[in-house]
Amino acid sequence: MDKKNIRLKKGGNAMMHKKFKSLDLGKLNSKKSTIVSSEKALEDIYPINWSKNVLSGKKKVIVEFSK
């Protein structure tokens, strides 16, 4: 197997310098949670009926969302 050289662009990746906050377990523990079965959680989920062109790769699907 050949080795591949990996180089970052000058300046590096923007995500390398992003700082993350530590996980606050106190907030997670204070949240009210309800345990449900997989069957109950998935009862309103329906599979997407993709066209044959999408399944074969001839057409692409673009999923957009806004915040």
mmCIF file of the N, C-alpha and C atoms, coordinates in Angstrom:
data_MODEL
# 
_entry.id   MODEL 
# 
loop_
_atom_site.group_PDB 
_atom_site.id 
_atom_site.type_symbol 
_atom_site.label_atom_id 
_atom_site.label_alt_id 
_atom_site.label_comp_id 
_atom_site.label_asym_id 
_atom_site.label_entity_id 
_atom_site.label_seq_id 
_atom_site.pdbx_PDB_ins_code 
_atom_site.Cartn_x 
_atom_site.Cartn_y 
_atom_site.Cartn_z 
_atom_site.occupancy 
_atom_site.B_iso_or_equiv 
_atom_site.pdbx_formal_charge 
_atom_site.auth_seq_id 
_atom_site.auth_comp_id 
_atom_site.auth_asym_id 
_atom_site.auth_atom_id 
_atom_site.pdbx_PDB_model_num 
ATOM 1   N N  . MET A 1 1  ? 0.850   -1.174 0.000   1.00 0.00 ? 1  MET A N  1 
ATOM 2   C CA . MET A 1 1  ? 0.000   0.000  0.000   1.00 0.00 ? 1  MET A CA 1 
ATOM 3   C C  . MET A 1 1  ? 0.894   1.234  0.000   1.00 0.00 ? 1  MET A C  1 
ATOM 4   N N  . ASP A 1 2  ? 0.609   2.172  -0.877  1.00 0.00 ? 2  ASP A N  1 
ATOM 5   C CA . ASP A 1 2  ? 1.401   3.397  -0.982  1.00 0.00 ? 2  ASP A CA 1 
ATOM 6   C C  . ASP A 1 2  ? 1.055   4.369  0.127   1.00 0.00 ? 2  ASP A C  1 
ATOM 7   N N  . LYS A 1 3  ? 2.075   5.077  0.587   1.00 0.00 ? 3  LYS A N  1 
ATOM 8   C CA . LYS A 1 3  ? 1.832   6.122  1.566   1.00 0.00 ? 3  LYS A CA 1 
ATOM 9   C C  . LYS A 1 3  ? 1.409   7.386  0.840   1.00 0.00 ? 3  LYS A C  1 
ATOM 10  N N  . LYS A 1 4  ? 0.488   8.110  1.397   1.00 0.00 ? 4  LYS A N  1 
ATOM 11  C CA . LYS A 1 4  ? 0.025   9.359  0.797   1.00 0.00 ? 4  LYS A CA 1 
ATOM 12  C C  . LYS A 1 4  ? 0.502   10.513 1.650   1.00 0.00 ? 4  LYS A C  1 
ATOM 13  N N  . ASN A 1 5  ? 1.001   11.532 1.001   1.00 0.00 ? 5  ASN A N  1 
ATOM 14  C CA . ASN A 1 5  ? 1.415   12.728 1.714   1.00 0.00 ? 5  ASN A CA 1 
ATOM 15  C C  . ASN A 1 5  ? 0.192   13.614 1.926   1.00 0.00 ? 5  ASN A C  1 
ATOM 16  N N  . ILE A 1 6  ? -0.006  14.041 3.136   1.00 0.00 ? 6  ILE A N  1 
ATOM 17  C CA . ILE A 1 6  ? -1.140  14.908 3.462   1.00 0.00 ? 6  ILE A CA 1 
ATOM 18  C C  . ILE A 1 6  ? -0.576  16.250 3.875   1.00 0.00 ? 6  ILE A C  1 
ATOM 19  N N  . ARG A 1 7  ? -0.977  17.296 3.175   1.00 0.00 ? 7  ARG A N  1 
ATOM 20  C CA . ARG A 1 7  ? -0.500  18.634 3.492   1.00 0.00 ? 7  ARG A CA 1 
ATOM 21  C C  . ARG A 1 7  ? -1.696  19.546 3.727   1.00 0.00 ? 7  ARG A C  1 
ATOM 22  N N  . LEU A 1 8  ? -1.566  20.408 4.714   1.00 0.00 ? 8  LEU A N  1 
ATOM 23  C CA . LEU A 1 8  ? -2.590  21.402 4.964   1.00 0.00 ? 8  LEU A CA 1 
ATOM 24  C C  . LEU A 1 8  ? -2.258  22.654 4.173   1.00 0.00 ? 8  LEU A C  1 
ATOM 25  N N  . LYS A 1 9  ? -3.278  23.378 3.776   1.00 0.00 ? 9  LYS A N  1 
ATOM 26  C CA . LYS A 1 9  ? -3.048  24.658 3.123   1.00 0.00 ? 9  LYS A CA 1 
ATOM 27  C C  . LYS A 1 9  ? -2.412  25.611 4.114   1.00 0.00 ? 9  LYS A C  1 
ATOM 28  N N  . LYS A 1 10 ? -1.726  26.597 3.600   1.00 0.00 ? 10 LYS A N  1 
ATOM 29  C CA . LYS A 1 10 ? -1.086  27.580 4.462   1.00 0.00 ? 10 LYS A CA 1 
ATOM 30  C C  . LYS A 1 10 ? -2.141  28.201 5.372   1.00 0.00 ? 10 LYS A C  1 
ATOM 31  N N  . GLY A 1 11 ? -1.852  28.262 6.643   1.00 0.00 ? 11 GLY A N  1 
ATOM 32  C CA . GLY A 1 11 ? -2.817  28.790 7.596   1.00 0.00 ? 11 GLY A CA 1 
ATOM 33  C C  . GLY A 1 11 ? -3.597  27.694 8.291   1.00 0.00 ? 11 GLY A C  1 
ATOM 34  N N  . GLY A 1 12 ? -3.541  26.484 7.777   1.00 0.00 ? 12 GLY A N  1 
ATOM 35  C CA . GLY A 1 12 ? -4.224  25.358 8.406   1.00 0.00 ? 12 GLY A CA 1 
ATOM 36  C C  . GLY A 1 12 ? -5.727  25.399 8.196   1.00 0.00 ? 12 GLY A C  1 
ATOM 37  N N  . ASN A 1 13 ? -6.369  24.507 8.828   1.00 0.00 ? 13 ASN A N  1 
ATOM 38  C CA . ASN A 1 13 ? -7.810  24.394 8.746   1.00 0.00 ? 13 ASN A CA 1 
ATOM 39  C C  . ASN A 1 13 ? -8.445  25.313 9.795   1.00 0.00 ? 13 ASN A C  1 
ATOM 40  N N  . ALA A 1 14 ? -9.517  25.994 9.439   1.00 0.00 ? 14 ALA A N  1 
ATOM 41  C CA . ALA A 1 14 ? -10.173 26.921 10.368  1.00 0.00 ? 14 ALA A CA 1 
ATOM 42  C C  . ALA A 1 14 ? -10.666 26.200 11.619  1.00 0.00 ? 14 ALA A C  1 
ATOM 43  N N  . MET A 1 15 ? -11.046 24.943 11.500  1.00 0.00 ? 15 MET A N  1 
ATOM 44  C CA . MET A 1 15 ? -11.560 24.196 12.644  1.00 0.00 ? 15 MET A CA 1 
ATOM 45  C C  . MET A 1 15 ? -10.454 23.861 13.656  1.00 0.00 ? 15 MET A C  1 
ATOM 46  N N  . MET A 1 16 ? -9.201  23.899 13.226  1.00 0.00 ? 16 MET A N  1 
ATOM 47  C CA . MET A 1 16 ? -8.107  23.570 14.135  1.00 0.00 ? 16 MET A CA 1 
ATOM 48  C C  . MET A 1 16 ? -8.003  24.573 15.273  1.00 0.00 ? 16 MET A C  1 
ATOM 49  N N  . HIS A 1 17 ? -8.407  25.800 15.018  1.00 0.00 ? 17 HIS A N  1 
ATOM 50  C CA . HIS A 1 17 ? -8.243  26.858 15.997  1.00 0.00 ? 17 HIS A CA 1 
ATOM 51  C C  . HIS A 1 17 ? -9.525  27.154 16.773  1.00 0.00 ? 17 HIS A C  1 
ATOM 52  N N  . LYS A 1 18 ? -10.600 26.466 16.438  1.00 0.00 ? 18 LYS A N  1 
ATOM 53  C CA . LYS A 1 18 ? -11.866 26.695 17.120  1.00 0.00 ? 18 LYS A CA 1 
ATOM 54  C C  . LYS A 1 18 ? -11.815 26.067 18.502  1.00 0.00 ? 18 LYS A C  1 
ATOM 55  N N  . LYS A 1 19 ? -12.258 26.815 19.500  1.00 0.00 ? 19 LYS A N  1 
ATOM 56  C CA . LYS A 1 19 ? -12.253 26.296 20.863  1.00 0.00 ? 19 LYS A CA 1 
ATOM 57  C C  . LYS A 1 19 ? -13.639 25.772 21.210  1.00 0.00 ? 19 LYS A C  1 
ATOM 58  N N  . PHE A 1 20 ? -13.665 24.695 21.952  1.00 0.00 ? 20 PHE A N  1 
ATOM 59  C CA . PHE A 1 20 ? -14.915 24.083 22.350  1.00 0.00 ? 20 PHE A CA 1 
ATOM 60  C C  . PHE A 1 20 ? -15.066 24.170 23.860  1.00 0.00 ? 20 PHE A C  1 
ATOM 61  N N  . LYS A 1 21 ? -16.304 24.326 24.298  1.00 0.00 ? 21 LYS A N  1 
ATOM 62  C CA . LYS A 1 21 ? -16.587 24.330 25.732  1.00 0.00 ? 21 LYS A CA 1 
ATOM 63  C C  . LYS A 1 21 ? -16.655 22.893 26.215  1.00 0.00 ? 21 LYS A C  1 
ATOM 64  N N  . SER A 1 22 ? -16.296 22.687 27.469  1.00 0.00 ? 22 SER A N  1 
ATOM 65  C CA . SER A 1 22 ? -16.405 21.345 28.026  1.00 0.00 ? 22 SER A CA 1 
ATOM 66  C C  . SER A 1 22 ? -17.879 21.018 28.273  1.00 0.00 ? 22 SER A C  1 
ATOM 67  N N  . LEU A 1 23 ? -18.182 19.750 28.258  1.00 0.00 ? 23 LEU A N  1 
ATOM 68  C CA . LEU A 1 23 ? -19.552 19.284 28.440  1.00 0.00 ? 23 LEU A CA 1 
ATOM 69  C C  . LEU A 1 23 ? -19.984 19.492 29.885  1.00 0.00 ? 23 LEU A C  1 
ATOM 70  N N  . ASP A 1 24 ? -21.118 20.171 30.067  1.00 0.00 ? 24 ASP A N  1 
ATOM 71  C CA . ASP A 1 24 ? -21.640 20.435 31.401  1.00 0.00 ? 24 ASP A CA 1 
ATOM 72  C C  . ASP A 1 24 ? -22.599 19.312 31.782  1.00 0.00 ? 24 ASP A C  1 
ATOM 73  N N  . LEU A 1 25 ? -22.113 18.350 32.537  1.00 0.00 ? 25 LEU A N  1 
ATOM 74  C CA . LEU A 1 25 ? -22.937 17.202 32.921  1.00 0.00 ? 25 LEU A CA 1 
ATOM 75  C C  . LEU A 1 25 ? -24.083 17.602 33.839  1.00 0.00 ? 25 LEU A C  1 
ATOM 76  N N  . GLY A 1 26 ? -23.935 18.695 34.570  1.00 0.00 ? 26 GLY A N  1 
ATOM 77  C CA . GLY A 1 26 ? -25.008 19.177 35.437  1.00 0.00 ? 26 GLY A CA 1 
ATOM 78  C C  . GLY A 1 26 ? -26.255 19.522 34.643  1.00 0.00 ? 26 GLY A C  1 
ATOM 79  N N  . LYS A 1 27 ? -26.070 20.139 33.485  1.00 0.00 ? 27 LYS A N  1 
ATOM 80  C CA . LYS A 1 27 ? -27.217 20.472 32.633  1.00 0.00 ? 27 LYS A CA 1 
ATOM 81  C C  . LYS A 1 27 ? -27.884 19.213 32.107  1.00 0.00 ? 27 LYS A C  1 
ATOM 82  N N  . LEU A 1 28 ? -27.076 18.220 31.738  1.00 0.00 ? 28 LEU A N  1 
ATOM 83  C CA . LEU A 1 28 ? -27.656 16.971 31.237  1.00 0.00 ? 28 LEU A CA 1 
ATOM 84  C C  . LEU A 1 28 ? -28.424 16.245 32.327  1.00 0.00 ? 28 LEU A C  1 
ATOM 85  N N  . ASN A 1 29 ? -27.890 16.227 33.525  1.00 0.00 ? 29 ASN A N  1 
ATOM 86  C CA . ASN A 1 29 ? -28.542 15.516 34.621  1.00 0.00 ? 29 ASN A CA 1 
ATOM 87  C C  . ASN A 1 29 ? -29.833 16.188 35.067  1.00 0.00 ? 29 ASN A C  1 
ATOM 88  N N  . SER A 1 30 ? -29.945 17.499 34.871  1.00 0.00 ? 30 SER A N  1 
ATOM 89  C CA . SER A 1 30 ? -31.146 18.205 35.315  1.00 0.00 ? 30 SER A CA 1 
ATOM 90  C C  . SER A 1 30 ? -32.271 18.166 34.276  1.00 0.00 ? 30 SER A C  1 
ATOM 91  N N  . LYS A 1 31 ? -31.987 17.706 33.063  1.00 0.00 ? 31 LYS A N  1 
ATOM 92  C CA . LYS A 1 31 ? -33.008 17.634 32.017  1.00 0.00 ? 31 LYS A CA 1 
ATOM 93  C C  . LYS A 1 31 ? -33.957 16.472 32.290  1.00 0.00 ? 31 LYS A C  1 
ATOM 94  N N  . LYS A 1 32 ? -35.237 16.710 32.059  1.00 0.00 ? 32 LYS A N  1 
ATOM 95  C CA . LYS A 1 32 ? -36.225 15.648 32.198  1.00 0.00 ? 32 LYS A CA 1 
ATOM 96  C C  . LYS A 1 32 ? -36.159 14.779 30.942  1.00 0.00 ? 32 LYS A C  1 
ATOM 97  N N  . SER A 1 33 ? -36.063 13.484 31.126  1.00 0.00 ? 33 SER A N  1 
ATOM 98  C CA . SER A 1 33 ? -35.997 12.585 29.977  1.00 0.00 ? 33 SER A CA 1 
ATOM 99  C C  . SER A 1 33 ? -37.051 11.495 30.120  1.00 0.00 ? 33 SER A C  1 
ATOM 100 N N  . THR A 1 34 ? -37.504 11.011 28.988  1.00 0.00 ? 34 THR A N  1 
ATOM 101 C CA . THR A 1 34 ? -38.486 9.943  28.956  1.00 0.00 ? 34 THR A CA 1 
ATOM 102 C C  . THR A 1 34 ? -37.925 8.809  28.117  1.00 0.00 ? 34 THR A C  1 
ATOM 103 N N  . ILE A 1 35 ? -37.939 7.617  28.647  1.00 0.00 ? 35 ILE A N  1 
ATOM 104 C CA . ILE A 1 35 ? -37.440 6.455  27.921  1.00 0.00 ? 35 ILE A CA 1 
ATOM 105 C C  . ILE A 1 35 ? -38.594 5.850  27.133  1.00 0.00 ? 35 ILE A C  1 
ATOM 106 N N  . VAL A 1 36 ? -38.372 5.670  25.829  1.00 0.00 ? 36 VAL A N  1 
ATOM 107 C CA . VAL A 1 36 ? -39.391 5.064  24.969  1.00 0.00 ? 36 VAL A CA 1 
ATOM 108 C C  . VAL A 1 36 ? -38.750 3.927  24.183  1.00 0.00 ? 36 VAL A C  1 
ATOM 109 N N  . SER A 1 37 ? -39.571 3.007  23.721  1.00 0.00 ? 37 SER A N  1 
ATOM 110 C CA . SER A 1 37 ? -39.069 1.888  22.935  1.00 0.00 ? 37 SER A CA 1 
ATOM 111 C C  . SER A 1 37 ? -38.701 2.375  21.532  1.00 0.00 ? 37 SER A C  1 
ATOM 112 N N  . SER A 1 38 ? -37.877 1.614  20.852  1.00 0.00 ? 38 SER A N  1 
ATOM 113 C CA . SER A 1 38 ? -37.507 1.941  19.471  1.00 0.00 ? 38 SER A CA 1 
ATOM 114 C C  . SER A 1 38 ? -38.748 1.974  18.590  1.00 0.00 ? 38 SER A C  1 
ATOM 115 N N  . GLU A 1 39 ? -39.644 1.038  18.823  1.00 0.00 ? 39 GLU A N  1 
ATOM 116 C CA . GLU A 1 39 ? -40.880 0.965  18.025  1.00 0.00 ? 39 GLU A CA 1 
ATOM 117 C C  . GLU A 1 39 ? -41.681 2.259  18.179  1.00 0.00 ? 39 GLU A C  1 
ATOM 118 N N  . LYS A 1 40 ? -41.834 2.739  19.389  1.00 0.00 ? 40 LYS A N  1 
ATOM 119 C CA . LYS A 1 40 ? -42.578 3.966  19.652  1.00 0.00 ? 40 LYS A CA 1 
ATOM 120 C C  . LYS A 1 40 ? -41.855 5.179  19.038  1.00 0.00 ? 40 LYS A C  1 
ATOM 121 N N  . ALA A 1 41 ? -40.531 5.229  19.181  1.00 0.00 ? 41 ALA A N  1 
ATOM 122 C CA . ALA A 1 41 ? -39.769 6.364  18.676  1.00 0.00 ? 41 ALA A CA 1 
ATOM 123 C C  . ALA A 1 41 ? -39.825 6.450  17.154  1.00 0.00 ? 41 ALA A C  1 
ATOM 124 N N  . LEU A 1 42 ? -39.936 5.319  16.488  1.00 0.00 ? 42 LEU A N  1 
ATOM 125 C CA . LEU A 1 42 ? -39.896 5.293  15.022  1.00 0.00 ? 42 LEU A CA 1 
ATOM 126 C C  . LEU A 1 42 ? -41.269 5.147  14.367  1.00 0.00 ? 42 LEU A C  1 
ATOM 127 N N  . GLU A 1 43 ? -42.346 5.223  15.137  1.00 0.00 ? 43 GLU A N  1 
ATOM 128 C CA . GLU A 1 43 ? -43.665 4.959  14.557  1.00 0.00 ? 43 GLU A CA 1 
ATOM 129 C C  . GLU A 1 43 ? -44.087 5.990  13.515  1.00 0.00 ? 43 GLU A C  1 
ATOM 130 N N  . ASP A 1 44 ? -43.591 7.213  13.590  1.00 0.00 ? 44 ASP A N  1 
ATOM 131 C CA . ASP A 1 44 ? -43.973 8.244  12.620  1.00 0.00 ? 44 ASP A CA 1 
ATOM 132 C C  . ASP A 1 44 ? -42.920 8.450  11.534  1.00 0.00 ? 44 ASP A C  1 
ATOM 133 N N  . ILE A 1 45 ? -41.953 7.556  11.440  1.00 0.00 ? 45 ILE A N  1 
ATOM 134 C CA . ILE A 1 45 ? -40.881 7.679  10.461  1.00 0.00 ? 45 ILE A CA 1 
ATOM 135 C C  . ILE A 1 45 ? -41.221 6.826  9.244   1.00 0.00 ? 45 ILE A C  1 
ATOM 136 N N  . TYR A 1 46 ? -41.134 7.434  8.086   1.00 0.00 ? 46 TYR A N  1 
ATOM 137 C CA . TYR A 1 46 ? -41.407 6.729  6.845   1.00 0.00 ? 46 TYR A CA 1 
ATOM 138 C C  . TYR A 1 46 ? -40.181 6.811  5.950   1.00 0.00 ? 46 TYR A C  1 
ATOM 139 N N  . PRO A 1 47 ? -39.856 5.733  5.242   1.00 0.00 ? 47 PRO A N  1 
ATOM 140 C CA . PRO A 1 47 ? -38.694 5.758  4.357   1.00 0.00 ? 47 PRO A CA 1 
ATOM 141 C C  . PRO A 1 47 ? -38.936 6.700  3.171   1.00 0.00 ? 47 PRO A C  1 
ATOM 142 N N  . ILE A 1 48 ? -37.870 7.264  2.660   1.00 0.00 ? 48 ILE A N  1 
ATOM 143 C CA . ILE A 1 48 ? -37.971 8.131  1.485   1.00 0.00 ? 48 ILE A CA 1 
ATOM 144 C C  . ILE A 1 48 ? -38.011 7.247  0.252   1.00 0.00 ? 48 ILE A C  1 
ATOM 145 N N  . ASN A 1 49 ? -38.971 7.467  -0.598  1.00 0.00 ? 49 ASN A N  1 
ATOM 146 C CA . ASN A 1 49 ? -39.091 6.700  -1.838  1.00 0.00 ? 49 ASN A CA 1 
ATOM 147 C C  . ASN A 1 49 ? -38.260 7.376  -2.919  1.00 0.00 ? 49 ASN A C  1 
ATOM 148 N N  . TRP A 1 50 ? -36.944 7.061  -2.943  1.00 0.00 ? 50 TRP A N  1 
ATOM 149 C CA . TRP A 1 50 ? -36.044 7.655  -3.918  1.00 0.00 ? 50 TRP A CA 1 
ATOM 150 C C  . TRP A 1 50 ? -36.358 7.103  -5.304  1.00 0.00 ? 50 TRP A C  1 
ATOM 151 N N  . SER A 1 51 ? -36.175 7.925  -6.321  1.00 0.00 ? 51 SER A N  1 
ATOM 152 C CA . SER A 1 51 ? -36.386 7.469  -7.693  1.00 0.00 ? 51 SER A CA 1 
ATOM 153 C C  . SER A 1 51 ? -35.242 6.536  -8.092  1.00 0.00 ? 51 SER A C  1 
ATOM 154 N N  . LYS A 1 52 ? -35.443 5.778  -9.164  1.00 0.00 ? 52 LYS A N  1 
ATOM 155 C CA . LYS A 1 52 ? -34.405 4.868  -9.650  1.00 0.00 ? 52 LYS A CA 1 
ATOM 156 C C  . LYS A 1 52 ? -33.160 5.638  -10.066 1.00 0.00 ? 52 LYS A C  1 
ATOM 157 N N  . ASN A 1 53 ? -33.343 6.857  -10.599 1.00 0.00 ? 53 ASN A N  1 
ATOM 158 C CA . ASN A 1 53 ? -32.201 7.670  -11.019 1.00 0.00 ? 53 ASN A CA 1 
ATOM 159 C C  . ASN A 1 53 ? -31.341 8.078  -9.828  1.00 0.00 ? 53 ASN A C  1 
ATOM 160 N N  . VAL A 1 54 ? -31.972 8.365  -8.708  1.00 0.00 ? 54 VAL A N  1 
ATOM 161 C CA . VAL A 1 54 ? -31.223 8.732  -7.505  1.00 0.00 ? 54 VAL A CA 1 
ATOM 162 C C  . VAL A 1 54 ? -30.507 7.502  -6.952  1.00 0.00 ? 54 VAL A C  1 
ATOM 163 N N  . LEU A 1 55 ? -31.201 6.385  -6.882  1.00 0.00 ? 55 LEU A N  1 
ATOM 164 C CA . LEU A 1 55 ? -30.606 5.164  -6.350  1.00 0.00 ? 55 LEU A CA 1 
ATOM 165 C C  . LEU A 1 55 ? -29.441 4.673  -7.207  1.00 0.00 ? 55 LEU A C  1 
ATOM 166 N N  . SER A 1 56 ? -29.513 4.906  -8.520  1.00 0.00 ? 56 SER A N  1 
ATOM 167 C CA . SER A 1 56 ? -28.430 4.462  -9.410  1.00 0.00 ? 56 SER A CA 1 
ATOM 168 C C  . SER A 1 56 ? -27.285 5.462  -9.467  1.00 0.00 ? 56 SER A C  1 
ATOM 169 N N  . GLY A 1 57 ? -27.496 6.659  -8.923  1.00 0.00 ? 57 GLY A N  1 
ATOM 170 C CA . GLY A 1 57 ? -26.434 7.666  -8.935  1.00 0.00 ? 57 GLY A CA 1 
ATOM 171 C C  . GLY A 1 57 ? -26.487 8.606  -10.120 1.00 0.00 ? 57 GLY A C  1 
ATOM 172 N N  . LYS A 1 58 ? -27.492 8.466  -10.989 1.00 0.00 ? 58 LYS A N  1 
ATOM 173 C CA . LYS A 1 58 ? -27.605 9.347  -12.151 1.00 0.00 ? 58 LYS A CA 1 
ATOM 174 C C  . LYS A 1 58 ? -28.026 10.761 -11.748 1.00 0.00 ? 58 LYS A C  1 
ATOM 175 N N  . LYS A 1 59 ? -28.812 10.863 -10.703 1.00 0.00 ? 59 LYS A N  1 
ATOM 176 C CA . LYS A 1 59 ? -29.251 12.161 -10.180 1.00 0.00 ? 59 LYS A CA 1 
ATOM 177 C C  . LYS A 1 59 ? -28.807 12.274 -8.732  1.00 0.00 ? 59 LYS A C  1 
ATOM 178 N N  . LYS A 1 60 ? -28.587 13.514 -8.298  1.00 0.00 ? 60 LYS A N  1 
ATOM 179 C CA . LYS A 1 60 ? -28.182 13.767 -6.918  1.00 0.00 ? 60 LYS A CA 1 
ATOM 180 C C  . LYS A 1 60 ? -29.326 14.422 -6.158  1.00 0.00 ? 60 LYS A C  1 
ATOM 181 N N  . VAL A 1 61 ? -29.292 14.280 -4.859  1.00 0.00 ? 61 VAL A N  1 
ATOM 182 C CA . VAL A 1 61 ? -30.272 14.900 -3.982  1.00 0.00 ? 61 VAL A CA 1 
ATOM 183 C C  . VAL A 1 61 ? -29.542 15.940 -3.148  1.00 0.00 ? 61 VAL A C  1 
ATOM 184 N N  . ILE A 1 62 ? -30.068 17.143 -3.119  1.00 0.00 ? 62 ILE A N  1 
ATOM 185 C CA . ILE A 1 62 ? -29.496 18.199 -2.297  1.00 0.00 ? 62 ILE A CA 1 
ATOM 186 C C  . ILE A 1 62 ? -30.449 18.483 -1.157  1.00 0.00 ? 62 ILE A C  1 
ATOM 187 N N  . VAL A 1 63 ? -29.960 18.327 0.062   1.00 0.00 ? 63 VAL A N  1 
ATOM 188 C CA . VAL A 1 63 ? -30.768 18.573 1.243   1.00 0.00 ? 63 VAL A CA 1 
ATOM 189 C C  . VAL A 1 63 ? -30.326 19.890 1.843   1.00 0.00 ? 63 VAL A C  1 
ATOM 190 N N  . GLU A 1 64 ? -31.228 20.835 1.943   1.00 0.00 ? 64 GLU A N  1 
ATOM 191 C CA . GLU A 1 64 ? -30.911 22.140 2.510   1.00 0.00 ? 64 GLU A CA 1 
ATOM 192 C C  . GLU A 1 64 ? -31.700 22.343 3.787   1.00 0.00 ? 64 GLU A C  1 
ATOM 193 N N  . PHE A 1 65 ? -31.103 23.048 4.712   1.00 0.00 ? 65 PHE A N  1 
ATOM 194 C CA . PHE A 1 65 ? -31.810 23.394 5.935   1.00 0.00 ? 65 PHE A CA 1 
ATOM 195 C C  . PHE A 1 65 ? -31.359 24.772 6.375   1.00 0.00 ? 65 PHE A C  1 
ATOM 196 N N  . SER A 1 66 ? -32.201 25.443 7.105   1.00 0.00 ? 66 SER A N  1 
ATOM 197 C CA . SER A 1 66 ? -31.843 26.755 7.607   1.00 0.00 ? 66 SER A CA 1 
ATOM 198 C C  . SER A 1 66 ? -31.949 26.736 9.130   1.00 0.00 ? 66 SER A C  1 
ATOM 199 N N  . LYS A 1 67 ? -31.171 27.577 9.743   1.00 0.00 ? 67 LYS A N  1 
ATOM 200 C CA . LYS A 1 67 ? -31.165 27.614 11.205  1.00 0.00 ? 67 LYS A CA 1 
ATOM 201 C C  . LYS A 1 67 ? -32.225 28.532 11.725  1.00 0.00 ? 67 LYS A C  1 
# 
